[in-house]
Amino acid sequence: MNIQIKKSLNDLRSAPRQILLAIFALIIGQWGIGAIYVSYTILSKDINENYLRTRPPHVVLTSKDFQSLDLTALRSRPDIDSAEFRDLSMQRVEAYPNEWIPLWLFGVDDFEHSTVALIQNEAGNSIPKPSTVLLERNGRFVSNLGLDTTARVRVGKNIRDIPISGISFDPAQAPATQDHFIYAYADRATYTQLTGEATQQRLIVRFKSVQSKNDVSLATDQLIKYFHSLGITVSSVKIPPFDEHPHQWQLNTILALQGGIGLLAFLM
């Protein structure tokens, strides 16, 4: 018998607990590192692909002067890939009886011909009927809302009922189960009817030929100058992480921590 095998068997007989513990730790460590690596490879690609498929905006701008903006002329600029209005109102919705959580209500300019920040139909209507909204699918897991139910929305001191005519999926949003928000989508008329707020005040834009956040910043500066030449004052500018899901960093952090634990187990 090979001398190395004999020594291993003798060691196992003399100190079985220590040897078995070492073998067990090696297996756990290898499994931990391998599982985390596979999870990271799959999840990072899956999140990025789903997110990029929505054609997320490179910049979000708000202005009360946008109602005078000619979108056709804006879209014809050589640096603009796509642009449309996507208003946003922060309200509260009754998730369960007497339990209210934040509602992000988006006013969509054109559901049928949208080219940026795309949402997918899950069930029911892909375009909400008048005076109804679409519910982002993850909202069903943090509430008793669903298709063909009625949401109670609190706007200031008033409570308004709004039917849900469809379920949508928006991969660009953080999961409602994590942030405990509910996302809903309405046409412009319903948005104003429900919130009492004006539309066409929040513009989302994708640029052509940008490769980094710095490129987006430079293109945004030129766009703001263009608006100023039209007499439009931009009140706020938000540039999200370039082509990265809002929760990508959280996924990376969790997987790094778990991978570190697996590596420590392996080293031990």
N, C-alpha and C positions, 0 to 999 in steps of 0.2 A: 504494500500500500504506500502511496506517495507520502513522504515525510510531512508535507504541509497539511495533508488531510489528517494524518495521525495527530499532529500538534493541535489542529482545530478541534478534533474530537476530545483530546485530553483536556484542552481548555474548557470545552463545554461541560465535561464531567466535573472538573474542579470548581468551576464558577458558573453554573448554568444560568443563574438569575442575571448576572451582569452581561453575559454573552447574549442572552435572549433579549434583554433590554436594549443592548446596542443594535442588534438586528432590527428590532421593532422600531427604534428611533430612526434608523436609516431608511426603512420602508416608509414610515410616516413622512419623513423629510422629503424623500424623492416624490412621494405622492403629492405632497403639498405644493412643492415647486412646480411639478408637472401640471397639476390641475389648475393652478393659478395662471401659468403660462398659456395653457390652452384657452382658459376663460378670457384672458386679456386679448388673445389673438382674435377670438370669435366676437366678443362683445365690442371691442373697439371698432372693428370693421363694420359690424352690424349697426351700431349707433351712428357712425359717421355716414354710412351709405344711406340709411333711412333719413338722416338729417339733411344731407346734401340733395337728396331726391326732392325735397320740398322747395328747393331753390330759395334758401333763406336770404333775407335782405342783408346787404353790406352795411347799410346805415338807416337809421330811423330819425326822421326830422319832424318837428311839430311847429306849427305857426297858425295863427288865426287868419293870416292873409292868404292861405293856400286856396281858399274858395275862388280866388280870382286867377288861379294858375291854370294854364292850358296844358293838360296832360299830354295831348297829342304832340305839341311842340316840344315838351320835355323829353318824351320818348324818342323823338327824332334826333336828339343830340348824339354825336358819335361816341360819347363816353358812357351813354346810358344803355344798359341791357334791358331793364324793365323797371317800371315804376307804377305804383298805384296807391290809392288811399286805403289805409287800414286803421280806422279809428279804434281807440281803446278807452273803456270806462271801467273804473274800479268800483264795484258795488258789493253787496252781500246777498247771499242766497240761503234759503232754509234747506240745509242738507237733511236733517231729521227734525221731527217736531220740536220747536223751540231751540234748535241748534243751528246757529248761523255761521257760515264760513265765507271767506272772500270769493267773489265772482269777478273774473276777468271777461268782460263782454267786448268782443271785437265787432266793429261795424265794417262789413266787407263791401267793397265798392261794386264788384262784379264776380259772383260765384262761378259763372259759366266760363268766363274768359280770363280768369286770374292766371298770372304768369310768375308770381313771386309769393313766397310764404304759402305754398299750396297745402290744402287739407284734403284728406281722402274720405270718401263716404264709407261708412261701416254698416249702417242700417237706416231704413226709412228714406226720407228725401235727401238728396244731395244738395238741393237748393231749398232753403227754408220757405215754407208758405208765408204769406203776409201775416204779420203779427205773431210769428213763431220764431224759435231759435233752433240752432243745432247744438247739441251737447257733445263735448269732447269725451270720448269713450271712457277714459279713466275716471271721469267724474262719477260714474256709476258705482265705483268701489269705495267712495267716501260719502255716499249719500243714498237716499232712496229714490233718486231721480232716474228716469230712463225714457225710452221711446214712448210717445203718446201720454206722458205724464205732464203735469203742470208745475212749473217752478214758481216759488214765491220769492220775489226779488225786492229787497229793501233799498229804496232810493231816497236818501235823506230820511225824512220822517214818514214817508209813504211806502206802502207795501203793494206791489203790483204783481199780478199773476200773468205768466207767459207760458204758453204751451211749447212742448218740445216735439218737433216734427221730424227730427232726424238725429242720428248718431254719427259723429265724425271722428277721424283719427288725425291728430296733428303731431307727427314725430318731432317737430321742432320745439315743442313745449316740454318743460320739466313735468314728469309724471305727477298727476294730481294726488296720487297716493303718497308721494314723498313731500311735496310742498303744502298739501292740504288746501289747494286752490281748486276751483272749478272753472273751466274755460267754456265759453259759449260764443256762438257766431250768429249774427243777424244781418239782414240787409239794412241799407241806410235809413229807410223809413221806419222800420221797427226799432232800430237803434235810437233814433231821436224820440220816437214814441215812448220807449221804455225809460230812457235816461233823462230826456229833456235837454240833451246836449247837441250842439251843432256837429255836423259831419264835415268831412274833407279838411281836417285839421292835423292829421297825422299821416305822413308820407313815408312809405317804405321803398327803398331803391336798391337795385343791383347794378353794379358797374361792369363795364367790359374791360377785359385785359388787366385785371388786378390780381396780384399774386400774394399779397401780404396785407396786414393791417396798416402798415405805413402807406402802401399804395392807396388803400381806401381813404386814409386821412387826407392825402394830397388831392384825390378826386373829390372828396367832400368839400374841401376848401374852395375848389373851383366851382362846385355846384352852388355853394352859398353865395359866392360872388355873382353868379348868374341870377340867383334870386334877388339879390340886392339891386341889380340892374333893372329888375322888373318892379321894384318897390315892395318886395316881400321881405319881411323881417323874420328870420328863423329864431324861435324862442328857445329851442333845445335840440341838441344833437346827441344821438346815442350810437356808438359804433360797437357792436357786439364782437366777441372773439371771432377771428377770421375762420370761417368754415368749420366751426367747432360747436358741438352740441352744448347747451348751457350747463349740463351736468357731467360733461366728459371728465372734468378735473376731479369730481367726486368719485367717479368710477375708478380713475387711475389711482387715487389716494387709497381707496379701500383695497384694491387689488395689490398695491405696493405693500400695504400693511400685512395683508394675508400672506403675500409672498415672503416677506421678511420673517414672519413666524415659521413658515415652512423651512426657510433657509437656516434659521437658528436650531430648529429641531434636527435638521440634517447634520449641522456642525456638532451639536451635542452628541 
